[in-house]
């Protein structure tokens, strides 16, 4: 057999390895399997490290906050003694309350108000290793009842949906991802249109006709048509409206701060649910009037306006 | 066994570097975990591509195309596994980058910071080009070839690369 020179050997190895991976890609596209096994192994290996890191960072941050809280306490206590005011001490204690406690209280309050809806609070422990995709990892998974296509929210608004669930971890596609989308409508006019990610911080409202009147500053809420999110959850606020070819170009700033998520709520159901109206701030919403019919499956408008 | 040895190509002598045991594995794991973990707390961190920098560095230092491409493949597949992309997208791109970095490292002296900056920038752009090409051709996902974010990310990664390589140089066997 003819021995290959080492230079050619590495070239053949390169071709072989690349070809194998192309085949791997092709198999995934054909079967829509997305390499679940290799992902499960990697996530299982990495998530304990991320979980420890999140715990460590939380502890360091708590210690840091408490240090300053105590420093403030000592300094302000002297002032308080001089002023002989018990009231200022109480104010200082309130000021020393950690932001994390506030967030958890908000989540708890939200959960209590929506007691009939099964949900779980999860901590964000990681994000995508790829800058082009907007995904996060949560510290809870199959064992906690989290399954694919469950909605993920915060009290401020929609976050995204679960795209993969492992034993103790789950993967969430954020609303800002290019492949993400949510059935939505404009709160005031009830015009329906899906809102999708663009890979940028702002979202895109896709199918609002040029004839429809849309004002900057209008609130966008979920329509419930995607059967993932309950109706009337805040999605965002319209920041820009431009006339387009067939549809308006509408940019929406997400209600939830998707760049700084630390705790989220996973709706533990894939069945349609109804949220209490006061949570979405929708008490003052007008009754559905100017909404355009949309397809539940695609979220696209069923009529074709020019 | 020698810790370093000379690779002779024509008249030039290029040193091949060796590392303490476990250095490469540990560097790959730390880079992958940091890439996945830190953007949760510092969102701007997502502009970095630490796995790519590690692929380039060990490719340029080890100067063996076969090990370079295999290391690139492993790092790329790890990155794919922690992303929502189909497994193989970054695998292919980093396999090619690992191969090219090792091949160039075997022909050029890549120890100077300016050379490292230029090579990292070139490899970053090439890596993104390969990723976009695969997305367009194999995955039917239209992606822009060039964005301002790409340019910025290229500069940031190249600057970080120079400092990171300097740190990783300390892990070489002397």
Interface residues (C-beta under 8 A of the other chain):
Chain A: X7 X9 X10 X11 X13 X14 X17 X18 X21 X22 X24 X25 X26 X28 X29 X34 X35 X38 X39 X41 X42 X43 X46 X49 X50 X53 X54 X57 X124 X125 X126 X127 X128 X129 X130 X131 X132 X133 X135 X136 X137 X163 X171 X173 X177 X179 X259 X260 X261 X262
Chain B: X32 X33 X35 X36 X37 X39 X40 X41 X43 X46 X47 X48 X49 X51 X64 X65 X66 X69 X70 X73 X77 X78 X79 X80 X81 X82 X83 X84 X85 X86 X87 X88 X89 X90 X91 X92 X95 X96 X99 X103 X131 X134 X138 X139 X143 X153
